[in-house]
């Protein structure tokens, strides 16, 4: 029973209605704007999402029979009366009292607070050192992600910070002591376990294909010569669902995604500056691994840029952060990561809806590149040397690709003998037996070659279907401006897997964010169903469809 139809005697806080006038409860409810998707008037006891007029754009709540002591209408299962108070996605659980102090804090406070702390900590890095600043921000990210289990906006900012710093923490921090290599993965596993009812209700093709792919990888551990490495690969992919939980709980409010772009993009831009100014005093880090740090900042900016029209005043800041992070990627000299950054820049250019903003993006990118190139001459020279090496006509293919063409050749030879794979994690052991690699197994450096060798034809087919499903989902929702989002994810995965494997968090962070955008309606509906904990037969008949329209 909706508030508009609720008898006045139940509106105790708002007072009874005067004769001949609607109650104040009816005045406090603003109906959804009419369109062709409006459902018929709700039957007695039916659950319908309504929007409160006092909180514009704040999302969806339910007028649930469970909170209404009125009579149960005909045809409605009386078991509905057993379930708790109205649920709003993202509402803190009563079982987590320690988050109540943060419950009413809006994203407009958390976002600037995070951004300010990040800037202060990175600036302090000039005094206390880059690694200590990294440690402080990592601990802050874990704290925010844990508290964020009950505060969705805070959780999204925390997990976004952790995903951005992941490439650095795996080299500088996660080697012993309190923080271990899989610390973030363990946190995401806990999040998945706590939100298992929600994850089981996701039923879109994208999620199902990924689940089948993970199942295949798990089954082929049985024949793998390196089970420990295979388990690590499965863990890195499966924890995408933990990231999906954080996005799903916060996607109800577009401002959360916008501030994610500012916080993660700002953390990478500022951290890159501190890193390059102190690079000579820091331990060595593989440029291919380092490149994921600014690339995750670019990914966050791309996700936030989908809502550019609603936050037009800050659009220039997003473009500026993307340009700065692109420069850091270029200075890394990682050719594969540079190609990934180019895909993101092309997306931002195409997503800018008018000529003025397209020109502004080109101008800002050129200005940032010229200015930083003049300040970091050594890094500029290194990057140019790496790019020139790729097109050197006097060098062999193996020299131009740093030996990766030979690894791919060895992988194809192993695949020809084992078309259904050698087992998840068995790439190095199997290619180490190839003669022209001198019996020296090496990492695949390419997810396409890796899955071809380890999981054979079924693995390649499933991985390709998963990647292509983003573009297909975007094409179906092109009227909502989501085609470019789907195409971005597909191209980033295709390009990245040419020179990278799938252990980095940035790719799965992008996949989780894009999934919630492409299937926003289903995600919100699954959240409502999981929270209400209704039996399947009751939920099918009584839970109204959640309208995931853009506000």
Secondary structure, 3 states (H helix, E strand, C coil): CCCCCCCHHHCCCCCCCCCCCCCHHHHCEECCCCCCCCCCCCCCCCEEEEEECCCCCCCCEEECHHHCCCCCCCCCCHHHHHCCCCCCCCCCCCCCHHHHHHCCCCHHHHHHHHHHHHHHHHHHHHHHCHHHHHHHHHHHHHHHHHHCCCCHHHHHHHHHHHHHHHHHHHHHCCCECCECCCHHHHHHHHHHHHCHHHHHCCCCHHHHHHHHHHHHHHHHHHHCCCHHHHHHHHHHHHCHHHHHHHHHHHCCCHHHHHHHHHHHHHHHHHHHHHHHHHHHHCCCCCHHHHHHHHHHHHHHHHHHHHHHHHHHHHHHHHHHHHHHHHHHHHHHCCHHHHHHHHHHHHHHHHHCCCHHHHHHHHHHHHHHHHHHHHHCHHHHHHHHHHHHHHCCCCCCHHHHCCCHHHHHHHHHHHHHHCCCCCCCCCHHHHHCCCHHHCCCCCCCCCHHHHHHHHHHHHHHHHHHHHHHHHHHHHHHCHHHCCHHHHHHHHHHHHHHHHHCCCCCHHHHHHHHHHHHHHCHHHHHHHHHHHHHCCCHHHHHHHECCCCCCCC
